[in-house]
Amino acid sequence: MEDSSGREEGCNTVSQQSTVMTEGEWLEKWQLRNLPFHKEEGHPLLKKYLDNFLNGRNGLKIFFPLCGKAVEMKWLADMGHHVVGVEISETALKDFFTEQSLSYSEETVPEIPGAKLLKSTSGNISLYCCSIYDLASTVVGKFDAIWDRGSLVAVNPCDRERYANLMLSLMNRRCCCFLVTVSYDPSKHKGPPFYVPDSEVKRLFGQCCDIKQLEKRDGFSERHRTWGLDYFWEVMYMLLLK
């Protein structure tokens, strides 16, 4: 498996470069509850490396890009942190509050026409319903930590640089960003999730960040077999501003 993954990095995902998922297609996935990427129990790698993520800090402001209805948002909020997420699907955000038994309010966002802000009554979870590219530090401020599981691998390959520049603009000086990518044979599956090789992570973030690979985890399942794959790795990185 290691050898296969390494060889695929050399072919540089040419087969996926022109693949584009529209906002309408993502919204349809949520409407139909076609959510194979959602983890009901939270991500094991975040739990395993939580001490690295928090680094002894309390009351952090934590960003969840393309948050969906990630259960880790409530988990971290219950620890006393303030969670901010962004998601294009209002269905996903309302599902989150319903499934976590949280009451919430809705507000408009003056800086972003058409956007909504869904905020927990306790005030420690704030979820923006809009395109991630409509966010800016002038709207949401900067963050102490970012949990990117399923976000970089979901954005269209042609938008990666734009996405990475946004993430960098939202990091404060001590921000710890956990980034989870996936590795498989991109000639056998068009994505999403899109294959993001180690070289791409370095290209996007290496100039501004120190990058440490924390773990490469075998995530292969029967679902991946139905895609025509014979291996599927999850790779978690820790990014710290230089």
Secondary structure, DSSP 8 states (H G I E B T S, - for coil): -HHHHHHHHHHTTGGGTT----HHHHHHHHHTT--TT--TT--HHHHHTHHHHHTT--S-EEEETT-TT-THHHHHHHTT-EEEEEES-HHHHHHHHHHTT--EEEEE-TTSTT-EEEEETTSSEEEEES-GGG--HHHH--EEEEEEESSTTTS-GGGHHHHHHHHHHTEEEEEEEEEEEEES-TTT---SS----HHHHHHHHTTTEEEEEEEEEE---HHHHHTT-S--EEEEEEEEE-
